[in-house]
Structures are given as structure tokens and as C-alpha cells.
Amino acid sequence: MNKIYIVNGEKFNVHEANEQQFLTKFPDAQLFEGPLTEEESEELGKEESILPSASVEETQALDMGFRSGDGFLASLKDEKPIDGSDFLTGLKKTSIQMKQAFEGSVFLGAQENLQNLNEKIEKLGLSSDDEVTYGEIFNPRTNTYSGGKRATVKEAKKELANNVIEPLLKTQEYQEVLKRFKSPEALDGLTLDEYQQMLGEQGMQMAGAIVTGGMSTYFQESSNAALEIARNLAIDKAGISEEEFNSYTPDKKAALMYDVVESGEADFNSAITAGAINAGVDLASNFFVVGKAAKVVPKDFFRALVKGRVKKILNNAKTTAVVTGVSTGVEVGTELTQEAVSDVAVAVGSDRDIEINPREYAEVAIQTLITTPGIQAGVKTTTTSVDQVRTLVNADRRQANQISSALKDAVDQKVKNGDISQEKADTMYNNINAAEEVINNTNYSKFDKAGKELAFDNLIKRQDVQKRN
């Protein structure tokens, strides 16, 4: 519920969550109980909230409407608590985290514009009725600003304040949604569904980073650190505990966080630097992990997995353990580095001592350790599926695949007849797969069927000789 208050002759629409803070800052504010004119109703907005700024005495307060206008966010608000944990749940949770990070990056850009305006007002000694240019874009090459808008100080501050508070509020609303998801912890033991949720979360994070060239990681790391800095400063300034802050509604949290931003108390340079460092490290690690998966995990690992042949799975595991272990180790190191860089950035921005939680670092390490091999297996499955699609649409590949399938059928028949062991059959499968790959990626692919059959025969015999030697 909102109420209308009058401060210095102007009317302001105040949400009940912000009422106490508003009255603390403006003890002389008068409650307005009369009807609003049509123009006043449109200006104030019936569903808006007012968050007074730290410099309201100069700017006659800021009309800051909490208008989400976010259909995706609105759809999440109506959902019941999320009880399940599976792969799709992990994907959904990560998609919400990415959306929150996007809003966080919008907040970072908007607060920088607001800080630049405040510095300009102070430097030039401008009053609320003076005109000012704001929102310019800085060109580091020429060391000049371009673009921007022209308005009075009061109008400029009102617009930029709205630009800051709206994405800031959304980040807190998304945080409330994320609280409804389970957060499995490997240190406490995992069910299969919880492990699948971790795979969904980690897999989508990795895919997003690769597709966006590391920008999704940059957005998340920088905005998460910035929001935590603003949160810590707001808690310290209000003199409240973290538990009390966490009990507040999203708009009240946003109000307290905005207060330290508008007053110039928050410095987010450390958060931006941390985002850039973590994005670079993460992107390099992701390409390493995905590249190794595409090259090292054997194709017949999945055939053995589906058939439940434990011995074969273990043999494949031995074949790939060293390379997979190295790539997993790289990813664990990356995640721990990101965690440390973020902790340092938040401590610097919050003017607090660096706090290292050993359990959190152990949890990060274990989750990465157990999910990276699963992600690599998924990458190999995807690349294999892509090859299969290419085979369907390419006549030469299709012909090679038909020959390969016929040879494998002959191997299967020998196993059924007892002519060869399953272990020998597995070796023959690998030789056939290797021969097919060579044929598809060389001039052999242009041979006719008889030529391809001869090529298969020669390549397979050559592999047998090489293995015996």
C-alpha cells in the first residue's frame, strides 16, 4: 500500500516498506489525504514507490518508481516453491541467475552515470534548476565525452535515479526467486537428482561463457560482487545485522542499497576488475575442458554405458583418466581462483577484512571435481550427435557410415557365434570408428563404395599392425 506525503510543497508516493525510512529523513513530511488531480495521478503513478535520496534537500526528493515491466520475472512470482532437483532445474536456476546478472550490469552502468552527474554538480556548483548535460559516453581513445542529454539538475537526477533503482530492485526480486531453489551441497551428500541439478547449473554456465566469449561470466562476476558490496555497505550504514537485512522485502533492501550508491559511498571499481579477471580465466579454462572432451572421450564409452558394461566403462575410464584428470584439475583451480578474486574485490569495496570460509572453498572444489567429468561426457555426446547429423545430410559420409555399420554388424555376429570375445569386439569397434573418421576427413571420402570398402580394410589392418608392434 502506498501513501502520499508532501515535502517542501511537493507530493511524493511512498511505499509502506519505505515509509519509516522516508519519515526518518523527513520528519516534517505531511500526509496528504485529499484527492489527486488527473495530472498528479499520472505523474506519481498509483503503483510506484518513493525512495528519498541522501541529497534530497538539494534535489527536492526523487520520484523513484519500482516498475519492473519484466514479464519473465512476473511469471516467476506466481510459482510455488521449487522442491525438485534435476538437470532441468539446474538449467532454469542458472537462467535466472544470468537474468539477475544482466540487471546487475545495467545497475552498474546506471550508477556510474549517476556518480558522474553528482561529481559534475559538485564541481560546477549547480543548483536544482540549473541545466546540465548528463549520460555522456566516454571515448578512451580521444579522452573525450560525446552524446548525452540536456535537462535541469532536478530532472536529470530524477531520471538517473530511476535508471539505478529499477534494475537494483529487480536483482533483489530475482534473489527472492532463487531462494526457492534447493542448493545441494556435496559435503552433505548428494542424491542422483541433486547431482544432475549441479550438472545443469555448471553446464549452462560453461556453455553461456563460451557462446558469449566470456561476457556472461563478466556480467555475473562483476554484478554479483557489486551487489554484495552495496549490500554490505547498506548493512553497515543502517547498523543492522545480516539476518535483519535478509528479512526485509526486496524494495526495502533496494532502498537501503541505493542510499549508499547515491551518496557516493560505494566504489565498484574492484567489482568490475574482478569481473574482467574472472571472465578471462574462466573462458580459457572452458575451452580447455571442452576441447579435451571432444578429443579424448572415446565414442564407445557411451555404447558401454548404455549397455551397462561396467568393465568396459572402467577400461575407458583408465584410458581417459589422465587427460580428464588434468582438465578437471584446471577447472577446479579456475573456480577456486574466481572465488578468491571475488572475495578480495568485495572486501576492498566494502572496506572490510577479507573473510575466507574454508567450507565454501571446499564445496566449490568438490562440486567442480564431480561435475566436470560429467560435463565433458555431455560435450562428447553433443559432438558425436553433430557428426551424425552431418552424416545424414552428406552422401559421402552416409555411404561411409553404411559401410561402418555393416562391419560392426559382422563383429556383433562373431560375438554371438562365440568366434571372438567381447574385448576383441571392442577393439574392432574402435578400429572401425577410427577408419570411418579418417575416411570422412580425407580424400578417401570422394571414393566410390568399392573404393571406400578397400580403404576401410587397409586402415583397419594398418591399425592392427601398429598395435601389435
N, C-alpha and C positions, 0 to 999 in steps of 0.2 A: 504494500500500500504506500502511495506517495502523498506528501503534504506540500502545500505551497507556503513558502516563507518569503518575507520582504527584508532585504538588506540594502541599506542606503538608497531606498526608493525603488529598487529593482526586485522583481519576483523570481523565485527560484524553486524548481520542482525537486524535492528531496525524498529519496527513497528511505523507507523506515530503517533499513540496515545502516544508512549513513547519517541518520538524524542526530544521534548523540554526538558524533564527531563534528557535525555541522554546527550544533548549538554550542559545543565547547569552543570552537573557533569564533563563533559569532553569538555571544551571549545576548546581544541586543536585538537579534533577529525576531521579527514579529510574525506570528502565524496568521496567514491570510485565509479567511473563511468565506469571502464573498465570491460571486460568480466571475469567471474569466470571460473576457471578450473573445470573439472568434479568432482574432489575430493572436491574442495571448495564448490561447489553447494550442494553436498551430506551432507557435514559437517554442513553447515549453515542452510540448509533447506529453500526452497523457500517460505514456508508459516509460518515461525517462527518469533517470536519477541524477541528482546533482552531487558532484564531489568538489568541495571547495579546495582551492589550491593554496599553497603556502604563501603565495604573494597576492592573495585575493584583495588585500587592502588597496593594492595598486591597480588591479585589473577588474574590480567590481564583481569578483567571483566568476567562475567558469561554468557554463551550462554544458555538462558532460553527459550526454545520453548514452545509456548502456543498451545499444541496439545491436543485437547480434546479426540479424539478417542472414543467418547461416542455416540453410536447410539441412545440411548434414548433421550439424550439432543439434538442431531441434529434433531430428529423428531419433537421436541417441537418448535424449532426455526422457522419452516415454518408455524406454525399455526397462525390463525388470533386471534385478541383479544377475550377473553372469556367473552361473555355478560351474559350468563345464570347463574342461581344459583339453584342447586337442589342437591339431595343426591349424585348422581354420580359425580357431580362437586366437592363436598366436598371430596369424596374418591380420586379423581385424584389430587386435590391440596395437600392433605396430603401425597400421594405417592411421589410427587415431593419434598415436604419438607423433607421426610425421605431420599430421594436420596441426597439431598443437605447436610443433616446431616452426611450421610456416607462420602461424600467428605470432610466435615469439620473434621471428626475424622481422616481421612487419613492425612489431613493437620497438625493436632495436633501431630500425631506421627512423621511425617517427620520433622517438625520444631524442635522437641526435638532432633532428630539425628543431625540436623544442629547445634543447640546450643552446643551439646556435642562436636562436631568436633571443633567448634570455641574456646571452652574452652581449649581443648587439644592443639590446635595450639598455643594459647597464653601461656599456662603453660609450654610447651616444647620449645617455641621459634622457631617454624618450619617455613621454607620458602616455597614458592610455589612449589619448585622442590623436597623437602624432601618427603619421603614416610611416610604414616600414615595408621593405622588401624582404620576403621570407621564403623558405623552401627552395633556395637555390641549389644547383648541382655543382659540386666542386670538381674541377679537372686537374688532376695531379701533374699532368704533363706541362700545362701552361701556368699552373698555380693560380688559377682564376676561377670565379664562380659565374654560372650562366643560368638563364631561366628564372624561375621564381615567380611569386605573385606579390601584388601590392595591396595593402589594406591598412587600417588603423591597427595600433598595437593591440587594442582590446579584441578586435575581430580576428587578428592573426593568432593570438594566444588561445582564443576560444576554439578555432579550427584545429590547431596543432594539438591542443589538449585532448580533443575528441579523437584525433588520429592515434594518440598514445593509449588512451584508456580503453577504447573498443577492442583492439587485439589483446591488450593486457587482461581484460575481463574474460575474453574467450579462452585464453590459456588456462585460467583458473576454472572455468566451466569444464573444459576438457579434462582437467586434472580430477574433477569430481567424477567424471565418467570413467576414467582409468582406475579409480579406486574400486569400481565394481568388478574388475577383473581379478582373478586369482594371480598371485605372483609366486609360482613354485620355487622352492629353494632346494638345491641339490644336497646341501648339507643336512637337510632334514629327511632326506629320502624322497624318491620320485616314483610316481605311477607311470605307466606307459603313456597315458593321455597327457600328463604333465610334461613328459619328455618331448612329446610331439608338439606341445604348445611352444616349448623352448625352440624347437627346430623351426617352427613357423615364424617366430619373432626374429631369430638370428638370420634365417634365410632371407626374409624380406628386407632386413636391414642391409645385408650384403648386396642383394640384387639392386636395391634402391641406390646404394652408393656407386655401384658400377655403372648403372644406366645414366645417372646424373653427373658422372665424373667427380664424385665426392661431395657434390653440393648438398645432398640430403644429410650427409654426416655433418657438414659445416653448419647447416641450419640448426640441427638438433643439438650439437655440442655447444655452439655459441649461445643459442637462445636458452637452453637449459641452465647454463652457467649464469647467464644474465638474470634469469628469473630467480634463481637461488640467491644471487647477490641482493636483488631488490627485496626478496623475502626476508633475508637475514637483517638487512638494514631497517626494514619496516618493524620487525620484531624488537630490535634493539631500541629504536626510536620510541616505540609505543611502550616499552618497558614491560612487555608481556612474555609469557613462556611460549615455546613452540606448540605445546599442546593447546593452549588457548587460541593461538593464531589458526591452527588447523581446524578448530571448531567453528570458525567464522564462515559465513556464506561467501560464495565466490566474489560478489560485488564488494563486500566489506574488505576482503583480502586485497582486491584490486585497488580499493580506495587507499588503503594504508601503503601499498607498494607505489602507487602513483605519487603519493605525497613526498617520498624520498627522491623520486625521479624529478619532479617539478622543482623541488627546492635545490637541485644541483648536488645533492649529497651522494648520488650514485654515479660511479665511474665504471663503465662496462668495457673499457679497453682490454682488460685482462681476459674477459669472456670471449671477445672477438679474436684475440690472439690464440686462445686455447682452441677455439673452433677451427681456425686455419691449420694449426699444428695437427690436431686430431684427424681432420679430414684428409690431410696428406698421408699420414701414417696409415690410416685405415684403408685408403684406396690402394696403396702399394701392397698391403697385406692381402686384400681381397683378390687382386689379380693373381697374386702368387698362389693362393689357396685354390682358386677356380682353375687356374692354368694347370696346376699339378693334378687336380681331379680329372680333368679332361684327358690327360695324357697317361696317367698311371693306373687308375682303377680298371681292372680287366672287365671286358664285356661279359664273360661267362660268370662273373661274380653274381650277377642278377639272376641268371638261369639257375645257379646253385641255390640262391636264396629262396627263390620261388618254390623249388622242389624240396627245400628243407634238408639239403645235403650238407650236414654240419662239417664233415671232414673237408669237403671241397671249399667251403666258406673259410675254414681255418687256413687251408693252404693258400687261398687267395690273400687272406689277411697277412700271412707271412711274406708273401711276395711284395705287398704294397706297404707293409708296416713302417719301413724306414722312411720312405718319402712322405707318407701320410703323417707320420710322427713329426717330421721336420716342419711340414706346413701347419700342423696343429700347434706345434710349439711357437711358430711365428705368430699365429693368430692369438694365442694366449698372451704372448708378450705385448702384442699390439693393444689388446683390451686392457691390460694392466697399466700400460703407458698412458692410454687415454684417461683411465680412471685417475691416475696420479696428476696428470696435467690439469684436469678439471678441478680436482681438489685444491691445487695450488691457486688456480685462477679465482675460484670462489673465495678462498681465504684472503687473497690480495684485495679483491673487490669489496669484500665485506669488512675489511680491516679486522680480521680475526686470526687467531693462530691456526695453523694447518692441523686438521684433525684426520688422522688415519685410522680407519676402522678395519682391523685385521680380518674380521669375519666377512665384511663386504668384499674385500680383495680376494679372499679365499673362495667366496661364492662365484665371483666373476671368473676366476681361473677354472674352477671345476665345470661351470656351465659351458665355457668355451671349449674346454677339453673334451667334453662328452658330445657336444653338438657339431663341432667342426667336421669330424669324420662322416656324420650323417648328411651334412650339407654337401660334402664332396661326392657322396654316393648319389645324391639327388642331381648334382651337376652332371655326373656321368650319364645318368638316366636321360636327362634332357638332351645332351649332345647326341646320344645314341638314337633318340627319337627323331631328332632333326635329320640325322643321316638316313633314317628310314623314310622320312618324308621325301628327301631328295631322291631316294631310290625309286619311289613311286612315280615321280614326275619325269625321271630321266631314263630313256630307253636303254642306254648302255649300262647304267647302274642296275636297272631292273633285270637285264639279262645276266649280269654277273651275280646278282642275288639269287636268281633261279638256279644257277649252277652251284652256288654255295649251298643252297637249301637241299639240293639233290645229293650232294656229297655228305651233308650232315645226316640226311635220312639213311644213307647207306651205312654210316657209322652206327646210328641207332639200331639198325637191323643186325649188325655184327654183335652188338652188345646183347640183344635179345637171344641171338643164336648161341651165345656163350663163346664166340670166337675171340673176343677181346675183353679186357677188364674195363671198368668204368674209368679208372685212372688213365688208361691208354686212350680211351674215347675223349676224355677231357683235353688231352694233349693234341689229339687230332682236330677237335673243335677249334682250339686256339690257332693251329696252323692254317685251318681253312679261313678263319676270320682275318688273320694276318695277310693271307694271299688275296682275299677279296679287297682289303684296304689298299694294297699295293696296286692292284689292277684298276681300281676306281680312280686312283690319283696319278696314274702314269698313262703313257700312250697305249698301254695294253687295253685301255677302255674302248679304243676305237676298233679293236679286232672283232671279227665276226664270232659267232658262237663257238665254232670249232677251234678258232684261234684262242679264245678265252679259256676253253677247256684245257687246251695244251699248256697255256700259261699257268693255270691253277695247278696242273700236275707237276710242272717243273718247279714252281715256287714252293710247293709243299714238300717235294723231295729234297730241295735245297735246304729247307729248314730242318728236316730230319738229319741230314748230313752234318749241318752246323751244330746241332745239339749233341750228336754222338761224338763229335770232335771236341 
